[in-house]
Amino acid sequence: MKDAYQIIRNIRLTEKAAIATETNNEYVFEVHPKANKLEIAQAIRTIFGKKVDSVRTSNYAGKARRKRTAAAGFTASWKKAVVRLAPGETIDLT
């Protein structure tokens, strides 16, 4: 599809993601909306050099937002990928 750095857009660092990292060796990424699980796994292997065990994805629709009184719009839609690494593999996020 695309370059690995176009597929993996950002790392999602939230409290829930930190707990998943500590307990299940899972990392949460914001990915390209048209990327599939195989492309995401290949991008993780390319960028971080780690073996991927599984990938779960979910799509999030943009929310309706208003600015002042008249201007209405939507936030951007995005896709989240939860990547579980093989046992013994870790990603240093610092």
C-alpha positions in Angstrom: 0.0 0.0 0.0 2.3 2.8 1.3 5.5 3.3 3.0 5.8 2.0 6.6 6.0 5.5 8.0 2.8 6.5 6.1 0.9 3.5 7.6 2.0 4.1 11.2 1.0 7.7 11.9 1.4 8.1 15.7 1.7 6.2 19.0 -1.3 6.6 21.3 -0.1 7.1 24.8 -3.0 6.9 27.2 -3.5 5.4 30.6 -5.4 2.5 29.1 -2.7 1.9 26.5 0.0 2.0 29.3 -1.9 -0.7 31.2 -2.2 -2.9 28.1 1.5 -2.5 27.5 2.4 -3.6 31.0 0.0 -6.5 31.2 -0.4 -7.9 27.7 2.7 -6.6 25.8 0.3 -4.6 23.5 1.0 -1.2 21.9 -1.6 1.2 20.5 -1.0 3.1 17.3 -2.9 5.5 15.1 -2.7 4.1 11.6 -3.7 5.0 8.0 -7.5 4.5 7.6 -7.1 2.2 4.6 -4.3 0.0 6.1 -5.1 -3.6 6.7 -3.7 -5.8 9.5 -1.0 -7.4 7.3 0.3 -4.0 6.3 0.3 -2.8 9.9 2.2 -5.9 11.0 4.8 -5.4 8.2 5.2 -1.7 9.1 5.9 -2.6 12.7 8.5 -5.1 11.6 10.1 -2.6 9.3 10.2 0.4 11.7 10.9 -1.3 15.0 12.3 -4.6 14.0 10.0 -6.6 16.3 8.0 -9.7 15.7 4.2 -9.1 15.8 1.9 -11.7 17.3 -1.5 -10.2 16.5 -3.1 -7.0 15.3 -6.6 -5.7 16.2 -8.1 -2.6 14.5 -11.0 -0.3 15.0 -12.3 2.7 13.1 -13.4 5.9 14.8 -15.8 8.3 13.1 -15.2 12.0 13.6 -17.4 13.8 16.2 -19.6 16.8 15.4 -18.2 20.0 16.8 -19.3 23.6 16.8 -17.2 26.7 16.8 -18.9 29.7 18.3 -22.6 29.8 17.2 -22.8 29.3 13.5 -19.8 27.2 12.3 -20.4 23.5 12.6 -18.0 20.7 11.5 -16.5 17.4 12.4 -13.2 16.2 13.9 -11.2 13.9 11.7 -12.0 10.2 11.5 -9.1 7.9 12.4 -8.2 4.2 12.8 -6.6 2.6 15.8 -4.5 -0.6 15.8 -3.6 -2.6 18.9 -0.5 -4.6 18.2 0.5 -7.5 20.4 4.2 -8.3 20.2 5.7 -11.8 20.5 6.8 -12.8 24.0 10.1 -11.3 24.9 9.8 -8.4 22.5 9.3 -4.8 23.7 9.3 -1.3 22.1 11.1 1.5 23.9 8.8 4.5 23.6 11.2 7.1 25.1 
